[in-house]
Amino acid sequence: MRILMIRHADPDYSIDSLTPEGWTQAQLLSKRLVKENIDDFYVSPLGRAKDTAAATLAALGKTAQEKAWLREFPAQLDITGSEFLMKTFPDTPLDESGQPRKSRHTWDMMPSMWMNDPDYYTPDGWRGLPVAQHSDMAQVYDRVCAGLDELLASYGYVRDGHLYRVAQGNEKTIAFVCHFGVMMVLLSHLWGVSPHLLQHYLCVLPTGVTELYSEEREKGTAVFRTTRIGDLSHTCTRKARRRHYPACSARCMKMRIRGTEVWH
C-alpha cells in the first residue's frame, strides 16, 4: 500500500483559499498527481486544501472524502498566566493589560525553551509538559491518530502496538491533501516519535508530496516506510523556476544571496 501526504498550495488565510501563486502550484501538482495512479483521495474540510485538490479531482473525474481529522492540527494553547509559556511564544500579541490576545498553535516554540528538555523527544513524554497541560493537544493528537488508524484498518492494516497487523494487504495508493501541522502528527504516529520533533525540525513547502509504502518484512506485520518528504519535483518547470514558493506554516528562513531572495 502507498500513502501520499500532500500539503495544500500557497494559502490566502484571510479567505481560506489560495493565492494566485497557489492556484498555479495546484495546477502543477495536478499534472503530477494524474500520473500517480491514486485510487482514493481524502481531503481536509478547509478551503485551501479542497481548492488544492480540485484541479486533480476534476482531471481524473474523481471525488474526495472529507475527513475532519485532516484539518490543520487544531489544538489550541492558552498561555495566559504562564510565565514559561509567555517566554516560549514571545511574539504573541498582548492586550492593554499584558494578556495574550489569542491562543497559539502548539508548535513554533523558541528553541531554547524546549530543545534541552528530554521529555519533548520521547513519544509520550511531551504529554506531561506545559504545552500539553495548557492545551487540548493530547486529546486532539489522539483523535487524529485514531482517525488514521480507523482508515488504515479499512484497507486491511490494523494497529497493534507500534506495528500494523496485516489483516488483508493491498496495493492501493491513497492520497491525503491536508496541512503541515497535521501531516507531522500523522508521521509521528506512523514513526513512533514525538510530534514536537517533526513540527520543529521538518519543513514541508506548499504542494510538497510525502510518500510512504507499507513494508512487510515479516509475514502479517507491516510498518510504513517513508521514501520522500515534501517532494517538489513537479514545480521544476522552466516557468516555475522563475518563481519562489515562500509560504509555509513551519518557520521558513528567508535568505539574501547576492541580492536575490530565496526561501528554505
KANORSUL-V174341 format. One record per residue. N is the residue number from 0. PHI is phi in whole degrees, -180 to 180 (NA if undefined). OMEGA is omega in degrees with one decimal (NA if undefined). Layout:
n = <N & N>
phi = <PHI & PHI>
omega = <OMEGA & OMEGA>
This chain:
n = <0 & 1 & 2 & 3 & 4 & 5 & 6 & 7 & 8 & 9 & 10 & 11 & 12 & 13 & 14 & 15 & 16 & 17 & 18 & 19 & 20 & 21 & 22 & 23 & 24 & 25 & 26 & 27 & 28 & 29 & 30 & 31 & 32 & 33 & 34 & 35 & 36 & 37 & 38 & 39 & 40 & 41 & 42 & 43 & 44 & 45 & 46 & 47 & 48 & 49 & 50 & 51 & 52 & 53 & 54 & 55 & 56 & 57 & 58 & 59 & 60 & 61 & 62 & 63 & 64 & 65 & 66 & 67 & 68 & 69 & 70 & 71 & 72 & 73 & 74 & 75 & 76 & 77 & 78 & 79 & 80 & 81 & 82 & 83 & 84 & 85 & 86 & 87 & 88 & 89 & 90 & 91 & 92 & 93 & 94 & 95 & 96 & 97 & 98 & 99 & 100 & 101 & 102 & 103 & 104 & 105 & 106 & 107 & 108 & 109 & 110 & 111 & 112 & 113 & 114 & 115 & 116 & 117 & 118 & 119 & 120 & 121 & 122 & 123 & 124 & 125 & 126 & 127 & 128 & 129 & 130 & 131 & 132 & 133 & 134 & 135 & 136 & 137 & 138 & 139 & 140 & 141 & 142 & 143 & 144 & 145 & 146 & 147 & 148 & 149 & 150 & 151 & 152 & 153 & 154 & 155 & 156 & 157 & 158 & 159 & 160 & 161 & 162 & 163 & 164 & 165 & 166 & 167 & 168 & 169 & 170 & 171 & 172 & 173 & 174 & 175 & 176 & 177 & 178 & 179 & 180 & 181 & 182 & 183 & 184 & 185 & 186 & 187 & 188 & 189 & 190 & 191 & 192 & 193 & 194 & 195 & 196 & 197 & 198 & 199 & 200 & 201 & 202 & 203 & 204 & 205 & 206 & 207 & 208 & 209 & 210 & 211 & 212 & 213 & 214 & 215 & 216 & 217 & 218 & 219 & 220 & 221 & 222 & 223 & 224 & 225 & 226 & 227 & 228 & 229 & 230 & 231 & 232 & 233 & 234 & 235 & 236 & 237 & 238 & 239 & 240 & 241 & 242 & 243 & 244 & 245 & 246 & 247 & 248 & 249 & 250 & 251 & 252 & 253 & 254 & 255 & 256 & 257 & 258 & 259 & 260 & 261 & 262 & 263>
phi = <NA & -123 & -121 & -111 & -111 & -123 & -79 & -60 & -73 & -51 & -92 & -107 & -64 & -66 & -123 & 48 & -144 & -118 & -78 & -54 & -61 & -64 & -64 & -65 & -60 & -63 & -68 & -63 & -61 & -60 & -61 & -81 & -67 & -65 & -99 & -91 & 54 & -82 & -82 & -136 & -113 & -129 & -135 & -63 & -75 & -80 & -59 & -66 & -77 & -64 & -67 & -64 & -79 & -59 & -64 & -65 & -63 & -65 & -65 & -93 & 68 & -112 & -122 & -117 & -88 & -80 & -125 & -59 & -75 & -92 & -65 & -51 & -50 & -90 & -58 & -117 & -109 & -100 & -93 & -58 & 81 & -111 & -63 & -61 & -72 & -63 & -74 & -70 & -124 & -70 & -92 & -71 & -62 & -114 & -87 & -62 & -92 & 86 & -98 & -60 & -80 & -151 & -78 & -121 & -67 & -92 & -129 & 69 & -78 & -64 & -54 & -68 & -90 & -141 & -70 & -97 & -100 & -62 & -66 & -70 & -95 & -100 & -57 & -124 & -61 & -63 & -65 & -98 & -93 & -54 & -61 & -80 & -70 & -103 & -150 & -102 & -58 & -63 & -65 & -69 & -57 & -63 & -67 & -64 & -64 & -65 & -63 & -63 & -65 & -63 & -67 & -63 & -63 & -70 & -98 & 103 & -115 & -105 & -63 & -144 & 70 & -96 & -108 & -122 & -85 & -89 & -75 & -160 & -70 & -153 & -114 & -74 & -115 & -120 & -129 & -109 & -108 & -151 & -140 & -57 & -58 & -74 & -61 & -67 & -67 & -61 & -65 & -62 & -69 & -70 & -90 & 74 & -129 & -67 & -64 & -63 & -62 & -72 & -68 & -106 & -101 & -104 & -139 & -114 & -79 & -53 & 65 & -62 & -110 & -110 & -124 & -132 & -122 & -74 & -124 & -116 & -74 & -114 & -57 & 86 & -129 & -131 & -126 & -107 & -96 & -92 & -108 & -147 & -130 & 61 & -66 & -120 & -61 & -70 & -90 & -85 & -101 & -60 & -70 & -66 & -66 & -83 & -125 & -122 & -126 & -83 & -75 & -160 & -71 & -76 & -68 & -98 & -104 & -90 & -124 & -113 & -121 & 54 & 81 & -108 & -80 & -129 & -122 & -126>
omega = <179.2 & 177.9 & 172.1 & 174.2 & -172.2 & 176.1 & -179.8 & 178.8 & -176.3 & -169.4 & 163.0 & -173.7 & -176.6 & 179.1 & -177.3 & 177.1 & -176.6 & 171.2 & 173.4 & 175.8 & -179.4 & 178.3 & 176.0 & 178.2 & -178.9 & 177.8 & 177.2 & 177.1 & -177.9 & -179.9 & 177.5 & -172.1 & 179.7 & -179.9 & -172.8 & 178.5 & -178.9 & -178.9 & -174.3 & 178.2 & 174.5 & -171.7 & 172.1 & 177.2 & -178.3 & -172.3 & -176.5 & 176.3 & 179.8 & 179.0 & 177.2 & -177.2 & -168.9 & -176.5 & 179.6 & -179.0 & 179.0 & -178.9 & -178.0 & -176.0 & -178.7 & 171.7 & 178.8 & 173.5 & 175.1 & 176.3 & -177.8 & -177.0 & 176.1 & 177.7 & 179.1 & -172.6 & -166.0 & -179.9 & -177.4 & -176.1 & 176.1 & -176.4 & -178.8 & 174.7 & 179.8 & 179.3 & 179.3 & -177.5 & 175.8 & 177.4 & -179.5 & 179.6 & -171.5 & -178.6 & 178.8 & 178.2 & -179.2 & 175.0 & -176.0 & -178.9 & 179.2 & 179.0 & -179.0 & 177.6 & -175.9 & 173.5 & -176.5 & 164.9 & -174.2 & 173.6 & -176.8 & 177.6 & 173.8 & -173.4 & -175.4 & -176.8 & -179.0 & -169.0 & 178.2 & 178.6 & -174.9 & -178.1 & 178.1 & -174.5 & -177.3 & -175.9 & -176.7 & -177.3 & -178.9 & -175.8 & -179.2 & -176.0 & -174.1 & -178.2 & 177.5 & -177.2 & -180.0 & -179.4 & 174.5 & -174.1 & -176.7 & -179.4 & -179.5 & 177.3 & -179.4 & 179.9 & 178.1 & -179.4 & 177.9 & 177.5 & 177.7 & -177.5 & 177.2 & 179.9 & -180.0 & 177.6 & 179.3 & 175.5 & 175.4 & -179.8 & -172.2 & -178.3 & -179.9 & -173.1 & 177.2 & -179.6 & 172.4 & 175.6 & -176.0 & 176.4 & 177.3 & -179.1 & 176.4 & -177.8 & -179.7 & 171.4 & 176.4 & -177.6 & 172.4 & 172.4 & -169.6 & -166.7 & -176.9 & -174.3 & -177.9 & 175.2 & 179.6 & 175.8 & 179.6 & 178.9 & -180.0 & 178.5 & -179.2 & -179.5 & -178.3 & 179.9 & 179.3 & 177.0 & -179.1 & 179.8 & -176.2 & -178.1 & -179.6 & -175.6 & -179.7 & 175.0 & 177.1 & -178.2 & -178.7 & -176.5 & 174.7 & -176.0 & 175.5 & -172.5 & 176.3 & 175.0 & 170.6 & -179.5 & -177.1 & 178.1 & 173.0 & -176.8 & 177.5 & -179.1 & -177.9 & 165.2 & 179.8 & -176.1 & -175.7 & -179.2 & 178.0 & 175.2 & 175.3 & -177.1 & -179.2 & -176.2 & 179.5 & 178.5 & -174.4 & 172.2 & -179.2 & 179.6 & -176.3 & -177.9 & 179.0 & -177.4 & 179.3 & -175.4 & -167.5 & -171.6 & 174.7 & -179.3 & 167.9 & -177.0 & 176.2 & 177.5 & 176.5 & -178.6 & 173.6 & 178.5 & -178.5 & 175.8 & -179.0 & 177.7 & 170.0 & -175.8 & 178.4 & NA>
